[in-house]
Amino acid sequence: MAGFIVASEADGVEPLGGGPAEASTPFPAIWSDRPDPIMKPERQAGAAFVRLNQVGYFPEATKVAIAMADADLTGQFRIESMVDGEVVFSDNIGSDQGKWGAFSHHYRLDFSALRRPGHYRLYLPDGTASTVFAISPTVYNGLAGLSLQFFKVQRSGDTDPAGHAPSHRQDAPLSSDPNQARDVSGGWYDAGDYLKFTLTNAYVSLFQLLAYRDAAGAFQKWDGDGTPLILNEAQVGLDWLERMWDGQAEMLYVQVGSEADHTQPWVRPEDDPLSGSTERPVYPAEAGKGANLAGKTAAAFAVAAQIYGDEASPVYDQARAARYRQLAEAIYAWGEARPASQPSFPDYFYNETTWKDDMALAAAELYRLTGQERYLEAARRYAQEIGPAHWFSWEALNGLAQTELARIDPENQARYLDFLRQDLASFQASRQATPWGMVQGDNLVWGSLYPALGAALEAYWYEELSGDTTYHELIQSQLDYAFGRNPWGISFLIGAGANWPRHPHHRIAELNLKPLGLELTGAWVGGPVAPSVFNDQAIALAGADEYARFQSDQAVYHDDVNDYVTNEPSGPLNATGLLLLAQLARPEAE
């Protein structure tokens, strides 16, 4: 039977669960440990569980929830308005998708035909209820600003951080000569620890700047100095990257901090005994290596120069644009002379082995900035050599490089779009084996949200450039998975939806914020993994596993402070989510 729809004129249109859009207030106003009561997860009435996108859906979007159970489900599900309890949609429970994970049956509950803006709850025949969700053209507005809040907590040095005092202002003695030091204070901590990497800071700066350049309307709050908050945050990264580049000696430094950061007991950043010590050095790149770091860093400076060099922009600054252009060109040239990848110290932190994707991206951004054909020729060459990556993360920016070239090189756009299409076909194939629709569903690796969010980004760019909607549903399914349509019923972005991680593996969150009853709002955690990935780390959980009922031989996730595999935030993952959410914002609909 086809579903029926009855819409109430009283239904609201405001999105629910997005949290505060942006903030320029002192840090206590940034977090809240009291979500709107309407958003609290309902107790399940029966043996079944309903999982859906807790943030919500665009009116025109595909809308599919998943019901999971150990017994057969029959009958109809219904959707009720939160305004007056009116049943606005009803249809038969969909086909059984079979066993996956901890449950024997999984059913698709398709309510795509419900397009009326409002707030709703879905019910199974036995009364089992979903969390509240929204349908609205502005449902993702504000979430990019929410993601941005995380980075102020990650600030190191005397940079007006949130949630902690200025810290690590003595960075750092040189690893090659402890009697010498270089001022590399500032920047962002990498993840839940206090290490700082050129790789991650460049990635974050680049993605923040791209978010502003391509979707400035998603960031409507300005700081007291008249600068958009997103650009003030990106400035933290740019300033630090400039300190990590020694133009006179022609050296790009790799990281600040060592393994000692992970072997000492947890302390607040302002109390770290390693600050200024030889166990927290700054490392230069090794001879002949560094093109990967140079590519990311040069790309970030080139995009900054594009933004500040735009005479029509409210942030036009000719001198700043000129400085960033000089840095971008100098660091790119340094990378060309070092055609090899530089891993971290030790390499298990960030063992990047590719570099041509980074240099392709840098060359594309420099051509966009300067118009010089030599950069376009280099970008074309690198792009042809790298092709598709069938992946997206801090180590695989092929998709972004091909997208940027498709925008600036119309003569060869078909080739770049074909590379993107190959990537997306690979992502699409990897999600067929599960009822949940996430990419790499049967091969969940450490940081599984990277390929999920990355696949959504690439599909968005591909559709925007080509007009081909083949992979449109891929975008929605990754959003659904990230925001609650997963076995655990959790949104992996803290502060978005109804149920999010409360115990991230993050020192500042645990030692500085938790005692005040505050949360690490705006942080994306790494996401579920295959059990073997988690078990290899021999992690002892800090408390009872509240999601034990939903763990399986296919995937595990733990909202536990000790689980650095599935529950640790990181800068590059957050920046990836921020860029995706900025693209999805519709400020014109507000």
C-alpha positions as CSV (number, residue, x, y, z in Angstrom):
1,M,0.0,0.0,0.0
2,A,1.3,3.4,-0.8
3,G,2.0,5.7,2.1
4,F,-0.5,8.5,2.9
5,I,0.4,12.0,4.0
6,V,-1.5,14.5,6.0
7,A,0.3,17.8,6.8
8,S,-0.6,20.2,9.5
9,E,-0.2,24.0,8.9
10,A,0.9,24.3,12.5
11,D,4.1,22.3,12.0
12,G,7.2,24.4,12.4
13,V,10.0,24.7,10.0
14,E,13.0,25.3,12.2
15,P,15.7,22.7,12.2
16,L,16.1,20.7,15.4
17,G,19.3,19.4,17.0
18,G,21.8,21.5,15.2
19,G,23.1,23.3,18.3
20,P,24.4,26.9,18.3
21,A,25.6,28.0,14.9
22,E,28.7,30.0,16.0
23,A,29.8,31.8,19.1
24,S,32.0,34.7,19.9
25,T,31.2,34.6,23.6
26,P,33.5,33.4,26.4
27,F,33.9,29.6,26.5
28,P,31.2,28.7,29.1
29,A,28.5,29.8,26.7
30,I,29.8,27.6,23.9
31,W,28.9,24.3,25.5
32,S,25.7,22.9,27.0
33,D,25.2,19.6,28.8
34,R,21.5,20.1,28.7
35,P,20.1,19.2,25.2
36,D,16.5,20.3,24.5
37,P,14.3,17.7,26.3
38,I,12.4,17.0,23.0
39,M,15.6,15.6,21.6
40,K,16.4,13.1,24.3
41,P,16.3,9.5,22.9
42,E,13.1,7.6,23.8
43,R,13.2,4.3,25.7
44,Q,12.5,1.5,23.3
45,A,9.1,-0.1,23.9
46,G,9.8,-3.4,22.4
47,A,12.6,-5.6,21.1
48,A,13.0,-3.6,18.0
49,F,15.1,-0.4,17.5
50,V,14.6,2.5,15.0
51,R,17.6,4.3,13.6
52,L,17.4,7.4,11.4
53,N,19.1,10.7,10.8
54,Q,18.6,12.6,14.1
55,V,19.4,16.0,12.6
56,G,16.9,15.6,9.8
57,Y,16.3,15.9,6.1
58,F,15.8,18.4,3.3
59,P,12.2,18.2,2.1
60,E,13.2,16.8,-1.3
61,A,15.7,14.2,0.2
62,T,15.5,10.5,0.2
63,K,14.3,9.6,3.7
64,V,14.9,6.0,4.9
65,A,15.0,4.8,8.5
66,I,16.2,1.3,9.5
67,A,14.3,-0.9,12.0
68,M,16.4,-3.7,13.5
69,A,15.1,-6.6,15.5
70,D,15.6,-10.3,16.3
71,A,12.0,-11.2,15.4
72,D,10.0,-10.6,12.2
73,L,8.3,-7.2,11.9
74,T,5.1,-6.8,10.0
75,G,2.4,-4.1,9.7
76,Q,2.7,-0.4,9.2
77,F,5.0,2.2,10.6
78,R,3.6,5.7,11.1
79,I,5.0,9.2,11.6
80,E,3.4,11.7,13.9
81,S,3.8,15.5,14.1
82,M,5.4,16.8,17.3
83,V,3.0,19.7,17.3
84,D,-0.3,17.9,17.7
85,G,0.3,14.2,17.4
86,E,-1.4,14.0,14.1
87,V,-0.3,11.0,11.9
88,V,1.1,12.6,8.8
89,F,2.5,9.5,7.1
90,S,2.0,5.8,7.2
91,D,3.2,2.9,5.1
92,N,4.0,-0.8,5.2
93,I,7.3,-1.9,6.8
94,G,9.7,-2.5,3.9
95,S,11.5,-5.6,2.9
96,D,13.8,-7.5,5.3
97,Q,17.4,-6.8,4.5
98,G,18.5,-9.8,6.6
99,K,21.1,-10.3,9.3
100,W,23.9,-7.9,9.9
101,G,25.8,-7.3,13.1
102,A,23.9,-8.1,16.3
103,F,20.4,-8.4,14.8
104,S,18.8,-11.0,12.5
105,H,16.4,-8.6,10.7
106,H,16.8,-5.1,9.3
107,Y,13.9,-3.3,7.6
108,R,13.9,-0.2,5.4
109,L,11.2,2.4,6.4
110,D,10.9,4.7,3.4
111,F,9.1,8.0,4.0
112,S,10.7,10.0,1.2
113,A,7.2,11.2,0.2
114,L,6.9,13.2,3.4
115,R,8.1,16.6,2.4
116,R,6.3,18.9,4.7
117,P,8.6,20.9,6.9
118,G,8.1,20.2,10.6
119,H,9.3,18.1,13.6
120,Y,8.3,14.4,13.7
121,R,8.7,11.1,15.4
122,L,8.5,7.6,13.7
123,Y,6.7,4.7,15.4
124,L,6.7,1.0,14.7
125,P,3.5,-1.1,15.1
126,D,4.4,-2.1,18.7
127,G,5.0,1.5,19.8
128,T,8.8,1.5,19.5
129,A,9.7,5.2,18.8
130,S,12.5,6.9,17.0
131,T,14.1,10.1,18.2
132,V,12.6,13.4,17.0
133,F,13.8,14.5,13.6
134,A,13.2,17.6,11.4
135,I,12.3,18.2,7.8
136,S,13.4,21.6,6.7
137,P,15.3,23.4,3.9
138,T,17.6,24.8,6.6
139,V,18.1,21.5,8.5
140,Y,21.9,21.6,8.1
141,N,22.3,25.4,8.7
142,G,24.5,26.1,11.7
143,L,26.2,22.8,11.8
144,A,29.4,24.0,10.1
145,G,29.6,26.7,12.8
146,L,29.1,23.9,15.3
147,S,32.0,22.0,13.9
148,L,34.1,25.2,14.0
149,Q,33.8,25.4,17.8
150,F,36.0,22.4,18.3
151,F,39.0,24.2,16.9
152,K,39.1,26.9,19.5
153,V,39.5,24.2,22.1
154,Q,42.4,22.7,20.1
155,R,44.3,26.0,20.1
156,S,47.8,25.8,21.4
157,G,50.0,28.7,22.6
158,D,48.8,32.2,23.5
159,T,46.0,32.2,20.9
160,D,42.9,32.8,23.1
161,P,41.9,29.1,23.4
162,A,38.6,28.0,24.7
163,G,38.2,25.6,27.7
164,H,41.8,25.9,28.9
165,A,44.5,28.4,29.7
166,P,47.2,29.4,27.1
167,S,49.6,26.4,26.9
168,H,52.8,25.2,25.4
169,R,54.2,28.7,24.9
170,Q,57.7,27.4,25.0
171,D,57.6,25.3,21.8
172,A,60.2,24.1,20.9
173,P,63.8,22.9,21.1
174,L,65.2,21.5,17.9
175,S,65.4,17.7,17.7
176,S,68.8,18.1,15.9
177,D,70.2,20.4,18.5
178,P,68.4,20.7,21.9
179,N,70.5,23.8,22.8
180,Q,68.7,25.7,20.1
181,A,65.0,26.5,19.9
182,R,62.5,27.8,17.4
183,D,59.3,29.7,18.2
184,V,56.7,27.3,16.9
185,S,54.1,28.1,19.5
186,G,50.4,28.3,18.5
187,G,48.6,26.2,16.0
188,W,46.1,23.4,16.9
189,Y,46.6,20.2,18.8
190,D,46.2,17.3,16.5
191,A,43.6,15.2,18.3
192,G,42.9,14.3,21.9
193,D,46.6,14.8,22.7
194,Y,49.1,17.7,22.6
195,L,51.1,16.9,19.4
196,K,51.1,19.3,16.5
197,F,51.8,18.3,12.9
198,T,52.3,20.4,9.8
199,L,50.3,17.8,7.9
200,T,47.2,18.2,10.1
201,N,47.4,21.9,10.6
202,A,47.8,22.5,6.9
203,Y,44.9,20.2,6.1
204,V,42.7,22.0,8.6
205,S,43.6,25.5,7.5
206,L,43.1,24.5,3.8
207,F,39.6,23.0,4.5
208,Q,38.5,26.0,6.6
209,L,39.6,28.4,3.9
210,L,37.9,26.4,1.2
211,A,34.7,26.4,3.3
212,Y,34.8,30.2,3.4
213,R,35.8,30.7,-0.2
214,D,33.2,28.3,-1.6
215,A,30.4,28.6,1.0
216,A,30.9,31.9,2.9
217,G,27.2,32.1,3.6
218,A,27.4,29.2,6.0
219,F,29.5,31.4,8.3
220,Q,27.5,34.5,9.1
221,K,29.1,35.5,12.5
222,W,31.9,38.0,12.6
223,D,34.3,38.6,15.4
224,G,34.8,41.9,17.2
225,D,37.5,42.9,14.7
226,G,35.2,42.6,11.8
227,T,36.6,39.3,10.5
228,P,34.4,36.2,10.0
229,L,35.0,33.7,12.8
230,I,35.9,31.0,10.2
231,L,38.8,33.2,8.9
232,N,40.0,34.1,12.5
233,E,40.1,30.4,13.2
234,A,42.0,29.7,10.0
235,Q,44.4,32.4,10.9
236,V,45.6,30.3,13.9
237,G,46.7,27.6,11.5
238,L,48.2,30.0,8.9
239,D,50.3,31.8,11.6
240,W,51.6,28.5,12.9
241,L,52.5,27.2,9.4
242,E,54.4,30.4,8.7
243,R,56.4,29.7,11.9
244,M,57.1,26.1,10.8
245,W,58.6,27.4,7.5
246,D,62.2,28.7,7.7
247,G,62.6,30.6,4.4
248,Q,66.2,31.5,5.0
249,A,67.3,28.0,5.7
250,E,64.6,26.6,3.3
251,M,63.3,24.1,5.8
252,L,59.7,23.1,6.5
253,Y,59.4,21.5,9.9
254,V,57.3,18.4,10.4
255,Q,55.9,18.3,13.9
256,V,56.2,19.5,17.5
257,G,56.2,16.8,20.2
258,S,57.3,13.2,20.4
259,E,56.2,9.8,21.7
260,A,56.7,11.1,25.2
261,D,53.4,12.8,24.8
262,H,51.6,9.5,24.8
263,T,53.7,7.8,27.6
264,Q,53.1,10.3,30.4
265,P,50.0,10.5,32.5
266,W,47.2,12.8,31.3
267,V,47.6,16.4,32.4
268,R,45.9,19.6,31.4
269,P,47.7,21.4,28.5
270,E,48.6,24.3,30.7
271,D,50.2,21.9,33.2
272,D,52.2,19.8,30.7
273,P,55.7,19.1,32.1
274,L,57.0,18.4,28.6
275,S,56.4,22.0,27.6
276,G,59.8,23.5,26.5
277,S,61.7,20.2,27.2
278,T,63.8,18.1,24.9
279,E,61.0,15.5,24.9
280,R,58.8,18.0,23.0
281,P,61.1,19.0,20.1
282,V,60.4,20.4,16.7
283,Y,61.5,18.1,13.9
284,P,62.9,19.2,10.5
285,A,62.1,17.3,7.4
286,E,64.6,14.7,6.3
287,A,66.8,15.2,3.3
288,G,64.9,14.8,0.0
289,K,61.5,14.4,1.7
290,G,58.6,16.6,2.2
291,A,56.5,17.1,-1.0
292,N,53.4,15.9,0.8
293,L,53.7,18.5,3.5
294,A,54.7,21.2,1.0
295,G,51.7,20.5,-1.2
296,K,49.2,20.8,1.6
297,T,50.9,23.9,3.1
298,A,51.3,25.7,-0.2
299,A,47.7,24.9,-1.1
300,A,46.5,26.5,2.2
301,F,48.6,29.7,1.6
302,A,47.4,29.9,-2.0
303,V,43.7,29.7,-1.1
304,A,44.4,32.3,1.7
305,A,45.9,34.6,-1.0
306,Q,42.9,34.0,-3.2
307,I,40.6,35.1,-0.4
308,Y,42.5,38.2,0.7
309,G,43.4,39.2,-2.8
310,D,39.8,39.4,-4.0
311,E,39.1,43.1,-4.3
312,A,35.4,42.6,-4.1
313,S,35.7,40.7,-0.8
314,P,34.9,42.4,2.5
315,V,38.2,41.0,3.8
316,Y,40.4,42.3,0.9
317,D,43.9,42.8,2.2
318,Q,46.5,43.3,-0.6
319,A,49.5,43.1,1.7
320,R,48.4,39.9,3.3
321,A,47.5,38.3,0.0
322,A,51.0,39.2,-1.4
323,R,52.7,37.6,1.6
324,Y,50.7,34.4,1.4
325,R,51.3,34.2,-2.3
326,Q,55.1,34.4,-1.7
327,L,54.9,31.7,1.0
328,A,52.8,29.4,-1.3
329,E,55.2,29.7,-4.2
330,A,58.3,29.3,-2.1
331,I,57.0,26.2,-0.2
332,Y,55.7,24.7,-3.5
333,A,59.2,25.1,-5.0
334,W,60.7,23.5,-2.0
335,G,58.3,20.5,-2.4
336,E,59.2,20.1,-6.1
337,A,62.8,19.8,-5.0
338,R,61.9,17.0,-2.5
339,P,59.8,14.5,-4.5
340,A,59.1,12.1,-1.6
341,S,56.7,11.8,1.3
342,Q,57.7,12.8,4.8
343,P,56.1,10.7,7.5
344,S,55.8,11.8,11.1
345,F,58.2,10.9,13.9
346,P,57.6,8.0,14.5
347,D,55.8,7.1,11.4
348,Y,52.9,5.4,13.0
349,F,51.4,8.7,13.9
350,Y,51.0,9.8,10.3
351,N,52.7,7.4,7.9
352,E,51.8,9.2,4.7
353,T,53.3,7.6,1.6
354,T,51.8,9.6,-1.2
355,W,52.6,13.2,-2.2
356,K,51.6,13.8,-5.9
357,D,47.9,14.4,-4.8
358,D,49.1,17.2,-2.5
359,M,51.3,18.8,-5.2
360,A,48.6,18.5,-7.8
361,L,46.3,20.4,-5.4
362,A,48.9,23.0,-4.6
363,A,49.7,23.6,-8.3
364,A,46.0,23.9,-9.1
365,E,45.5,26.5,-6.4
366,L,48.6,28.4,-7.5
367,Y,47.3,28.5,-11.1
368,R,43.9,29.8,-9.8
369,L,45.8,32.4,-7.9
370,T,48.5,33.5,-10.4
371,G,47.2,32.4,-13.8
372,Q,50.7,31.1,-14.6
373,E,50.6,28.2,-17.1
374,R,53.5,26.4,-15.5
375,Y,51.4,25.6,-12.5
376,L,48.5,24.4,-14.6
377,E,50.9,22.1,-16.6
378,A,52.3,20.7,-13.4
379,A,48.8,20.2,-12.0
380,R,47.7,18.4,-15.1
381,R,50.7,16.1,-15.0
382,Y,50.3,15.2,-11.4
383,A,46.5,14.7,-11.8
384,Q,47.0,12.2,-14.6
385,E,49.6,10.3,-12.6
386,I,47.5,10.0,-9.4
387,G,44.1,9.3,-11.0
388,P,41.4,8.2,-8.6
389,A,42.3,7.2,-5.0
390,H,39.1,5.1,-4.2
391,W,39.6,6.8,-0.8
392,F,39.5,10.2,0.9
393,S,41.4,11.2,4.0
394,W,44.4,13.2,5.2
395,E,46.6,10.9,3.0
396,A,44.3,10.8,-0.1
397,L,43.3,14.2,-1.5
398,N,43.0,13.0,-5.1
399,G,39.3,13.8,-5.2
400,L,39.8,17.4,-4.0
401,A,42.7,17.9,-6.5
402,Q,40.6,16.5,-9.4
403,T,37.7,18.7,-8.4
404,E,39.7,21.9,-8.3
405,L,41.2,21.1,-11.7
406,A,37.7,20.4,-13.1
407,R,36.8,23.9,-12.0
408,I,39.7,25.8,-13.5
409,D,40.7,23.6,-16.6
410,P,37.5,23.3,-18.7
411,E,39.5,21.9,-21.6
412,N,40.2,18.7,-19.6
413,Q,37.2,18.7,-17.3
414,A,35.8,15.4,-18.7
415,R,39.0,13.6,-17.6
416,Y,38.9,15.0,-14.1
417,L,35.2,14.1,-13.8
418,D,35.9,10.6,-15.0
419,F,38.4,10.2,-12.1
420,L,35.8,11.4,-9.7
421,R,33.3,9.0,-11.2
422,Q,35.7,6.1,-10.7
423,D,36.2,7.1,-7.1
424,L,32.4,7.3,-6.5
425,A,31.7,4.0,-8.2
426,S,34.2,2.4,-5.8
427,F,32.6,4.1,-2.8
428,Q,29.2,3.0,-4.1
429,A,30.3,-0.7,-4.5
430,S,31.8,-0.7,-1.0
431,R,28.4,0.0,0.7
432,Q,26.3,-2.7,-0.9
433,A,27.0,-5.4,1.6
434,T,25.2,-3.8,4.6
435,P,21.7,-2.4,5.3
436,W,23.2,0.8,6.6
437,G,24.5,2.3,3.4
438,M,27.9,3.5,4.8
439,V,31.0,3.2,2.5
440,Q,33.5,0.5,3.4
441,G,30.7,-1.1,5.4
442,D,32.3,-4.5,5.7
443,N,35.8,-3.2,6.1
444,L,35.6,-0.4,8.7
445,V,39.1,0.9,9.3
446,W,40.4,3.3,11.9
447,G,38.9,6.7,11.1
448,S,36.0,5.2,9.2
449,L,34.2,8.6,9.1
450,Y,36.9,9.9,6.8
451,P,35.9,7.9,3.7
452,A,32.2,8.4,4.6
453,L,32.3,12.2,4.8
454,G,34.8,12.3,1.9
455,A,32.6,10.2,-0.3
456,A,29.7,12.6,0.4
457,L,32.0,15.6,-0.5
458,E,33.1,14.0,-3.7
459,A,29.6,13.1,-4.7
460,Y,28.5,16.7,-4.0
461,W,31.3,18.2,-6.1
462,Y,30.7,15.7,-8.9
463,E,27.0,16.5,-9.1
464,E,27.7,20.2,-8.9
465,L,30.2,20.1,-11.8
466,S,28.5,17.5,-14.0
467,G,24.8,17.8,-13.3
468,D,24.8,14.0,-13.1
469,T,22.7,12.9,-10.1
470,T,23.7,9.2,-10.1
471,Y,25.4,9.5,-6.8
472,H,23.0,11.9,-5.1
473,E,21.7,9.2,-2.7
474,L,25.3,8.4,-1.7
475,I,25.5,11.9,-0.1
476,Q,22.3,11.3,1.9
477,S,23.2,7.8,3.1
478,Q,26.6,9.0,4.5
479,L,24.9,11.9,6.3
480,D,22.3,9.5,7.6
481,Y,24.9,7.1,8.9
482,A,27.0,9.9,10.5
483,F,23.9,11.4,12.3
484,G,22.3,8.3,13.8
485,R,21.3,5.8,11.2
486,N,23.8,3.3,12.5
487,P,23.6,0.2,14.8
488,W,24.3,2.3,17.9
489,G,21.9,5.1,17.2
490,I,24.5,7.8,17.8
491,S,25.4,11.0,16.0
492,F,29.2,11.1,15.6
493,L,29.2,15.0,15.8
494,I,29.0,16.1,19.5
495,G,26.0,18.4,19.9
496,A,24.1,17.5,16.7
497,G,21.0,15.3,16.8
498,A,19.6,13.6,19.9
499,N,22.4,11.3,21.1
500,W,26.1,11.9,20.7
501,P,29.3,10.8,22.4
502,R,29.6,11.9,26.0
503,H,33.0,10.5,26.8
504,P,35.4,11.3,23.9
505,H,39.1,10.3,24.2
506,H,40.3,13.8,24.6
507,R,42.4,15.2,27.5
508,I,41.0,18.7,27.6
509,A,37.4,17.4,27.5
510,E,38.1,15.0,30.3
511,L,40.3,17.2,32.5
512,N,39.2,20.8,31.8
513,L,35.6,20.6,30.6
514,K,34.1,17.6,32.3
515,P,34.6,18.9,35.9
516,L,32.6,22.0,34.9
517,G,29.8,19.8,33.4
518,L,30.7,20.9,29.9
519,E,31.1,19.0,26.7
520,L,33.4,19.0,23.7
521,T,30.7,20.4,21.4
522,G,31.4,20.4,17.7
523,A,33.9,17.5,17.8
524,W,33.6,14.6,15.3
525,V,34.8,11.3,16.7
526,G,36.6,8.7,14.5
527,G,33.7,6.3,14.2
528,P,33.2,2.5,14.3
529,V,35.8,-0.1,13.2
530,A,36.0,-3.8,12.5
531,P,36.5,-5.6,15.9
532,S,40.0,-6.8,14.8
533,V,41.1,-3.1,14.5
534,F,39.9,-2.4,18.0
535,N,41.2,-5.6,19.5
536,D,44.7,-5.1,18.1
537,Q,45.1,-2.2,20.5
538,A,44.2,-4.2,23.6
539,I,42.2,-1.2,25.1
540,A,40.6,-1.7,28.5
541,L,37.4,0.4,28.6
542,A,37.1,2.8,31.4
543,G,33.5,1.8,32.2
544,A,30.7,-0.5,31.3
545,D,29.8,-0.6,27.6
546,E,26.4,1.0,27.3
547,Y,26.3,0.0,23.7
548,A,27.2,-3.7,24.3
549,R,23.8,-4.8,22.9
550,F,24.8,-3.4,19.5
551,Q,28.4,-4.6,19.2
552,S,29.0,-7.4,16.7
553,D,31.5,-9.3,14.6
554,Q,31.1,-6.7,11.9
555,A,31.6,-3.4,13.8
556,V,32.2,-1.9,17.2
557,Y,32.0,1.6,18.6
558,H,32.5,2.6,22.3
559,D,31.6,5.9,23.9
560,D,34.4,5.5,26.3
561,V,37.2,7.8,27.2
562,N,39.8,5.1,26.8
563,D,38.8,4.2,23.3
564,Y,41.2,6.2,21.1
565,V,40.3,4.1,18.1
566,T,36.6,4.8,17.7
567,N,36.0,7.8,20.0
568,E,38.8,10.2,19.5
569,P,38.3,13.5,17.6
570,S,40.9,14.8,15.2
571,G,41.5,18.0,13.4
572,P,41.4,16.8,9.8
573,L,38.3,14.7,10.4
574,N,36.6,17.8,11.9
575,A,37.7,19.9,9.0
576,T,36.3,17.4,6.5
577,G,32.9,17.5,8.3
578,L,33.0,21.3,8.5
579,L,33.6,21.6,4.7
580,L,30.8,19.2,3.9
581,L,28.3,20.9,6.2
582,A,29.2,24.3,4.8
583,Q,28.4,23.1,1.3
584,L,25.0,21.8,2.5
585,A,24.0,25.0,4.3
586,R,21.2,27.0,2.7
587,P,21.4,30.5,4.3
588,E,19.1,31.9,1.6
589,A,16.2,29.7,3.0
590,E,16.4,31.3,6.5
